[in-house]
Amino acid sequence: MALSGIKAVKVVTSELAIDTHGLRKTYRTLRGKRVVAVQGLDLQVPIGGVHGFLGPNGSGKTTSIRMLLGLIRADAGTMSVFGRPVPEQLPEVVARVGAIVESPKFFPAFSGRRNLELLADAIGTPRRRVDEVLEETALRDRGKDRFKTYSLGMKQRLAIAATLLKEPDLLIFDEPTNGLDPAGIREIRETMRGLGDQGKTVLVSSHILAEVEQVADTVSIIGHGRLLASGTVAEVIGSTAALTVRVGVADLAGATRVLTEGGLTVRADGQHLLVEGAAEPAEVTKRLAEQGLFVSELVPVRADLESVFLELTAGEGLGGDR
């Protein structure tokens, strides 16, 4: 599906959970070669709801998150969380942030509840919060079961429960559905959506576009460490995609010739054609009918986040994430 005139859509809001400008990070390989992981990244995440942070593996998502959390130092640029410059004022705002960047460590032989109780004691959170976060992550009925008996999806939800103990306003999840089966993915998606509906800000990095499209309110797409597009899901999808029509016709070769000569773009799709460039679907029918070619099927193809993502990140590479 062709996309035209794609530009970053500026998020217009006076309050931002995350705001970065000109963020840059480079690494030096063992051979001394300098690799740019993040280059000039301007990222804006509005307060409240779910924000998808999207990009191919190796596009700089994890590096950006690590810089925001003060785990690594940026080479250049500025960052702020809830208006506080970080990492300078990270101690003042860290209590409002919960994050899962790597697989959290729990005691396998202890129950989910006991693991959370130990963590609550360690960070000075009242134990009553344990019941609350188990409820919020739909783990109350399995709280007494040992962690080692949990499915991958349940383990990930327990990790989310752990981040909720201190009642953060911003939650950052780095590829939270990696390795999960469809049921586990659905559970995590519902948990994130529920948190966003409660007014919390959820930043989720991912390359699973179908899942993000179902849960996100706003998105930012990056490639090679730079911003490619951002805005609401509807803005990113709706303002950029050209009309594509799926056409069923008996004479595929003849229809391709007629439509191509008429200035339209035609691609084979099995026993159908995908046609781009028409002002409306009826134009395709008219052109074919004038040449004695009659359409058996004519279906506009809706643009989705995946088609935008693939077009924007074409050639960005699929290496290991940084």
Buried (B, 14 or more C-beta within 10 A) or exposed (E): BBBEEBEBBEBEBEEBBBBBBEBBBBEEEEEEEEEBBBBBBBBBBBBBBBBBBBBBBBBBBBBBBBBBBBBBEBBEBEBBBBEBBBBEBBEEBBEBBBBBBEEBEBEEEBBBBBBBBEBBEEEEBEEEBBEBBBEBBBBBEBBEBBBEEBBBBBBBBBBBBBBBBBBBBBBBBBBBBEEBEEEBBBBBBBBBBBBBEEEBBBBBBBBBBEBBBBBBBBBBBBBBBBBBBBBBBEBBBEBBBBBBBBBBBEBBEBBBBBBEEBEBBBEEBEEBBBBBBBEEBEBBBEBBEEBEBEBEEBEEBEBBBBBBBBBBBEEBEEEEBB
